[in-house]
Amino acid sequence: MKKLVLSISALVVSAAMFAQTKTVADVAKFASETIDLGKVKQGVPTTATFIVTNISKEPLIIEQANPTCGRTIGDYTKAPIAPGKTGTITATYNAAAASHFEKHMTVKFAGVDEVKSITITGDVLDADAYAKWQAENPAPVAKAQPVAAAATSPAVTPAKAAKAAKAVKKPVPAKG
């Protein structure tokens, strides 16, 4: 009887040692777990892209990325993500009804029992409210910058282009 108890105890301890479970935090890092889409025009589907980095030493596989409601469509990187590399998970919200929204997606990684929840939020405005909001909050006009042209030149390294881009000052709006 002692041998049987000792054998079973040894088996349980061995199984516990080898059955160390991974968590999402062990294998993946999200650039952001929540993306605010801001003001969205009603009837215009809007997409958020989540960036996930493989922080493990093995390829990372996204098994599933499922929305929790029918008004959100999800897609994700299907190929294994190499250690240190990134993949994406997209969530497209069908902005059918004017209101605030907060939608969740559940993400499942291979070899991880835990499920991760990511979120998109925003406010859907009807056409009139959206037009009024745009008039009150004009988007900054992008001007052609010499830095952008220089960045494509082989003599300019990405580091130099980034430094030059930071040096470009934004115009200060006039008070009045």
C-alpha positions in Angstrom: 0.0 0.0 0.0 2.9 2.4 0.8 4.4 1.7 -2.6 1.1 2.5 -4.3 0.7 5.8 -2.4 4.3 6.7 -3.1 4.0 5.9 -6.8 0.8 8.0 -7.2 2.4 10.9 -5.3 5.4 10.8 -7.5 3.2 10.7 -10.6 1.2 13.7 -9.4 4.3 15.7 -8.6 5.8 14.9 -11.9 2.7 15.8 -13.8 2.4 19.1 -11.9 6.0 20.0 -12.8 5.5 19.4 -16.5 2.1 20.9 -16.8 3.1 24.5 -16.3 0.5 26.5 -18.1 1.4 29.6 -20.2 -0.6 32.8 -19.8 -1.2 35.5 -22.5 1.4 37.7 -20.6 4.0 35.0 -21.2 3.6 34.9 -25.0 2.1 38.1 -26.3 2.2 41.9 -25.7 -0.5 44.2 -27.2 0.5 47.7 -28.2 -2.9 48.7 -26.9 -5.7 46.6 -25.5 -8.3 49.3 -26.2 -8.6 51.5 -29.3 -10.9 54.6 -29.3 -12.1 55.2 -32.9 -13.4 58.6 -31.9 -16.3 60.0 -33.9 -17.6 57.7 -36.6 -20.1 58.5 -39.3 -23.2 56.4 -39.2 -23.4 53.8 -42.0 -19.6 53.8 -42.5 -17.9 50.7 -41.1 -14.7 51.6 -39.2 -11.7 49.4 -38.6 -9.3 49.3 -35.7 -6.0 47.4 -36.0 -4.4 45.9 -32.8 -0.7 45.1 -33.0 0.4 42.0 -31.0 4.1 41.2 -30.5 5.4 37.7 -29.8 7.4 37.9 -26.6 8.0 34.2 -26.3 10.9 32.1 -27.7 8.5 30.1 -29.9 6.3 31.0 -32.8 3.0 32.5 -31.7 -0.2 31.3 -33.4 -3.5 33.2 -33.0 -6.1 30.5 -33.0 -9.2 32.8 -32.8 -10.2 36.4 -32.6 -13.9 36.5 -32.2 -16.2 39.5 -31.8 -18.7 39.3 -29.0 -21.5 40.8 -31.1 -22.8 40.6 -34.6 -22.0 44.2 -35.5 -18.2 43.7 -35.3 -16.2 41.6 -37.8 -12.7 40.4 -36.8 -9.7 39.1 -38.7 -6.2 38.3 -37.7 -2.7 37.2 -38.8 -3.1 33.5 -39.7 0.6 32.6 -40.1 2.7 31.9 -37.1 4.3 35.0 -35.6 8.1 34.6 -35.1 9.6 35.5 -31.8 10.1 39.3 -31.5 7.9 39.9 -34.5 4.4 41.4 -34.7 1.0 40.3 -36.1 -2.3 42.1 -36.3 -5.9 41.7 -35.2 -8.5 43.9 -36.9 -11.9 44.7 -35.7 -14.4 46.4 -38.1 -17.4 47.9 -36.5 -20.6 48.3 -38.6 -21.7 51.8 -37.5 -25.4 51.3 -38.1 -26.9 53.1 -35.1 -26.0 56.5 -33.8 -24.8 56.1 -30.2 -21.7 55.4 -28.1 -20.3 51.9 -28.5 -17.9 49.7 -26.7 -17.3 46.3 -28.4 -15.1 43.5 -27.3 -13.2 40.7 -29.1 -11.9 37.6 -27.5 -8.4 36.4 -28.6 -7.2 32.8 -28.2 -3.5 31.9 -28.7 -2.3 28.3 -29.3 -1.0 26.6 -26.2 -2.5 29.2 -23.9 -5.7 28.3 -21.9 -6.4 31.9 -21.0 -8.5 34.1 -23.4 -7.6 37.8 -23.9 -10.3 40.5 -24.3 -9.5 43.6 -26.5 -11.9 46.5 -27.0 -12.9 49.2 -29.5 -14.9 52.2 -28.5 -16.2 55.3 -30.2 -19.3 57.4 -30.9 -21.4 56.9 -34.0 -22.9 60.2 -35.2 -25.7 60.6 -37.8 -24.8 62.4 -41.0 -25.9 65.9 -39.8 -24.2 65.6 -36.4 -21.0 64.2 -38.1 -21.0 67.1 -40.6 -21.4 69.6 -37.7 -18.6 67.9 -35.7 -16.3 68.0 -38.7 -17.0 71.7 -39.3 -16.2 72.4 -35.6 -13.1 70.1 -35.6 -11.3 70.5 -39.0 -8.7 67.9 -39.7 -5.2 69.3 -40.0 -4.2 69.7 -43.6 -1.1 67.6 -44.5 1.5 69.6 -46.3 4.2 68.0 -48.4 7.4 67.9 -46.3 10.9 67.8 -47.8 11.6 65.2 -45.2 9.2 62.7 -46.8 11.0 63.0 -50.1 14.4 62.7 -48.5 13.3 59.6 -46.6 13.0 57.7 -49.9 16.6 58.6 -50.9 19.1 55.8 -50.3 21.5 58.3 -48.7 19.1 59.1 -45.9 18.8 56.4 -43.2 15.4 55.8 -41.4 17.0 57.2 -38.2 18.0 60.5 -40.0 14.6 60.8 -41.6 12.9 60.3 -38.2 15.2 62.9 -36.6 14.5 65.4 -39.5 10.7 64.7 -39.1 10.8 65.6 -35.4 12.6 68.9 -36.3 9.7 70.1 -38.5 7.7 72.4 -36.4 3.9 72.6 -36.6 2.4 76.1 -37.2 1.0 77.8 -34.2 -2.7 78.9 -34.8 -3.2 82.7 -34.6 -5.1 84.0 -31.6 -8.1 86.1 -32.4 
